[in-house]
Amino acid sequence: MMVDKKTPSLYGISHSNRDFSDAYYWGKNQFNSSFPVALACFMRDLELNAVYLCLNKNREIFHEELPIEKLFGSQLSNNKLFFSFESRFEPYRQFVHDELETIDLVVKEFETENFIHPVEIKLTTLPDNTTADFSEEEYGCEIVIRSPTMRYMALSMAYSLKDRFSEIRRIFEPSCLRVRNWDNPDEIKNKLPSMLQALELFISEYREHERPLLMQPIWKTIGKSPILADNCLDIFVWSDFALTRLFMDSALDNDSARISRQQRAAARLARFLFEVSRAGRVYQEPIYDGMSLGNQTDKEFAISGNRTHKYMACARLAKPIIRKSQIKKIILGGGQKWLSPERRFDAIIYFSTNLFDS
């Protein structure tokens, strides 16, 4: 990639709706999704694949290597792609009556502006607080899942299976057809076992249609310190179907009287798949903004590192593939000078060691 060494930029992102010569686009909210895309472009040009989390016939997560071309959905070179951040993947609009949400990244062809693939991005730190005191082989990352991720997971499934809606309807009809009030926790709790059974059947039947959806770059530090490990960066990618294990496993094991966030996520997916298979389109708002079922709506759910470890454990989780010395090849033109981390009081005290000198 040819770049002006004096102009702040990110590796591989030649065409984008973000102008990295403008300091605004180096803010935290932008950088946390922009840098992972540059990392993916960098790994692509080094012919390094991502770690792909997908499902086997027993609905268990396994790993294989995923070329970045398949994450982006195109063999076009980086400089022939357009990276549209916080955008809508318009091919999914056919499945919704109401507003189509934005997703972190939409990959398009630069010359034709054709839509190629949507990608949700979750930049996560390794280790998290629950695993920082463990050995490096036991480190894990916390993953916080919010509503747009769940919407695009469901839409991705609908897009892949739009010719199978009649079959899918038959799977969900017994558990979903006679629900009178989807906002009633007691009614949903009563229907939940049959909904979970229907979801497991659906996943088993159609897992081979899975597609890459969530890019989870990891950055590793030495324990809980602010010091990057020598091998500090890598990319894990979850398929749309693999993501279901993050809530399904917990939902199946929870027998409390109260509906958990993970069980709510399962009920929402069951309702979405039933309604889209029956009518071809859904109103998302009653599903993802409604159906609180006794839980707050700030996020769908969070999974701590001591629980995600079993899904992500591999040699590259213990030793990420990109070294910290390579970061200067990804952040270009002095862009690091425009970064503006949060000014947190605990961090200021941590770094002001002289405050506690005798």
N, C-alpha and C positions, 0 to 999 in steps of 0.2 A: 504493500500500500504506500503510495507517494503522499507525503504530507508536508506542509510547511512547518518546519521544526520550531518556528517562533509563534505559531498560532495554537492555543490550547485545543486539543482534540482527543478523541478516544479511538483506539485501534479499530479499523475495519468499518467504522460507521461513516461512510462517505455521504450517504443520502438519508436524511431524517427530518422529522418535524421539530427537532431540537438543534439549536445552533450553539455548538460548544465553544464558539469564539465569544459567546456572551456569558458573563459570569453568572447570570441568573440560572442557567442550566447546569450549574455545578452545585446547586443546593441539595440538601439531604434527600428530599423527596424525588428529585430527578436522578441524582447520582446512583441511588440504590437500585434503580432499574436500568440505567444507562450502562454503568460499569459491567454488569453481568453480560450484557450483549457484546460489549467489546471483548470481554474475556472469552466468550464463545467464538467470536471471529478470530481471535488470536489462537485459540486451541485448534480451530478448523484449519488454519494455515499451517500449523505444526503437525497436522494429521493426527491430532489427539481426539479420541472419542469421549463423549460423556458416559457416565454410568446410568443405565436405563433401568428403572424399576417397573416391572411389568408382572402379569399374573400367569401362573401355571394352571393346569386343569383342576387342581385342588383349591383354587382361589387363594393361593399363597404367593407372596411376592418373591420374585427371583431377579437376578441382575444379568444384564447383557450389555455390550457396548453399543452406544448409539452415535453414529456419525452426526456431526453438527448439521450436515445437509438435511438430515431427517428431522432434526429439531426445527430448523427453519422451513422445512417443507420444499426445498428447492436446491438444485445443483448449481444454480447461478452463483457466480462469485460474489463475494461480499460487496464489491463496488457496483454490482448490478441489482442490488436489493435496496429497497426503501424500508427503513425501520421507523414505523409510526408508533410512537409511545402514547399511552393513555387514549387509545382509539377503539372504535367499534369494528368488529369483524362482521361486515355487512352480510356475507352469505348466511349468517345465523338469523337474520331478521325475519326470514320466512317462517320461523317457528314461534314467534311471539306476537301477541296483540299489542302489548304495551312497549315501553321504552327499552331498547337494547342497551345494556350496560357497556361501559368501556372495559377493556382488559389492558394489562400492562404493556403488551407489545403486539402489534399486528405487522407481520412480514408481508411486504408487497413487492411486485416487480417494479423496478424503477421506471423503465421505459413505458410500460403499458398501464401501470397503476393497478394491475390485476391483484386481487387479494389471494394470498397464498396460505398463511397459517397464523392462528392466534396463539400467544404464549403468555401464561401467567408467570410472574417472577417473584421468588421468595429468597432474598439474600439472608442467609442464616449464619450464626456464629457457632464455632466449635471450640471448646465444649460449652454447653449451657450450665446454669447454676446447679442442676441436678446431677451432672456428671463430672464437674470440674475436679473433684477429689478422687476420681477413679483413674485407672491406668489409661494411657492413650488409646489402647485397643477397645476401651469401653466408653469412650467419649460419644456424646450424642448432641443433636441440635434440636432446639425447640422449633416447632412449626405452628404458626398461628394462621388459621384458615378463616377467611372472611367471605362475605356473601358473593362478591363477583366470581371468586374461584368456583364456588359451588354451582352458580348459574352456568358458567362456561363449561364445567364438567358435564352437566346435564345436556346442554346444547351440543356439545361435542358428540355425546352418545347419540342424540337425536339425528345429527347430521350424518353420522356413519350408518345409521340404521333406518333411515327414512323410508326405505322400501320394505321394512319388516314390521311396520306399525301394527298391522292386524295381529301378528303373532304376539307382539309385546303386550297389546291390549288384553289378550286372553290370560297372560301371566298375572296382570295386576287387577283385573276386574273383580275376582272373588274377594280381595281384601279392601279394595278402594271404592267400588261402585256404590255401596250403601252407606258411606260415611256422610252423616248429616251435617256435622259441624267440624271442620278441620281445625278450628281454633279451640276446641274443647279438649283439655288434657285427659279427662277421664275416658272420653270416647276413643281418642287416639291411642291411649295406653292399652285399652282393650283390644284394639285392632293391630297393635304393634307386632305381636308375634307372627301374624299372617303376612304383614307387610315385609318384615325381615326375611321370612321364608321366600316370598316372591322376589325380593331383591337378590337373594343368593341364587335363586334359579335363573334370574335374568343375567347375572354376572357370569354364571357357569355357561349359559347358552351363547353369550355374545362377546366374551372376553377377547376372542381372537380379532375383534374389530377395534381393539384399543389403539389410541393415537397419543403421541406425546402432547402433554398439556402444560405441566408445571415445571419450570426450570428452577432448581434449587441450588444456586451456587453456595458453597461453604467457604468461610474464611476462618482459619485456625490460628489460635493464639497459644502461648505457653501457659497452660492452666488458665486461671482467671485474670492473668496479668494483661496489660495492654500491648504486650510485645508479640509481634507476629512470629509464628513458627517458621523455620526455614522453608519447609514445604507447606504452603499456607492456603492455596486456592485450588478449587476443583468444581466440577459441575455434576450434579445429580439431576436426573429428569424423571418425573413421575408420569406414567400414562394416565389417561382419564379413568380407566378401570382400576388401576393400582391405587389411585387416591381413595377409592371406596374403603380400603382396608383401614384407613386412618380413623374412620368412624364406625364401620361395620363391626370390627372385632370387639370394640368397646360396647357398642350397642347390644350385641348378642350376649355379652357377659353381664350386663347390668340388669339386676332384678329388683332394684329399689322401687318404691312406690312412685317416686318422682321421675318424670321424663328428663333424661340427661340431654346435654347439648348434642352429643353424638347420636342419640336416638331421634332427636328432632331432625338432625341432618338426614337421617335415613328416611324418616317419614316425609320430609320435603322432597327427597329424590323420588320416592315411590309415587307421590302425588304428581310430580312433574311428568314422569314417564307415563303414568296412566293417562293424564289429560292430553299430553301431546300425541300419544298413540291413538287416542279416541277421536280427537278433533283436528290434529295436525298443527295446532297452535295453542299456546297457553298464555294466560295472564300470570306473569311472574310475581307481580307485587303481592297478591294475596298469599303466595307461597313463601317468598323470601323476606318480605317486609312484615307479613302477618305470621300466623302460626308460631307465635312466641312460645306457647305451651309451657309457660311458667319460667322461662329463661330470659335473660336480658338479650337484646338484639345487637350488642356492640360488635360481636363476632360470632361466627358459627361455632368454633371450638378451637382449643389449643392442645397440642400434644407435646409433652416435655421430652427432653433428650433421652432420659432413661427408658422411654417407651418407643421413641422412633429408632433407637439404636438397633433393635432386632430387625427392622426393615432395611436399614441402610448399611449394616455392618459389612465391611469388606476391607481389603488392603488399602484402597484409596480413601476410605474414611479415616483410617489411622495415619496414612501418609498421602496427603493430597498431591496431585501431579504437577502443579505449578509452583515454582519457588518464588520467594519474596523478591529476589533479585530481578525477576522478570516483570515486575509491576511497572517499572519505568519504560517498558516496551509497550505497555497497554495504555497508560496515561501519558499523553504526549504534549509537547509544547508548553510545559509548565502549568498544565491544568490543575495540578495538585495545589497550587498556590491559591486557587479560587475555592477550594473546599472550605466549608464553614461548619465544623461539627457543633453539636449542641453544647452550650455552656451550662454544664450541670455542676451544682455545688459540690456533690460528692466527688466528682472527677477533679475539680479545682483543688480540693483539700488533698486528694490522693497524690497529685503531682507537686503540691507545695510542701515538700518534705521539710523545708526549713522552719515551718510553723511550729514544729515540735522539738526543735533543737533546745538544749538546756541553755 
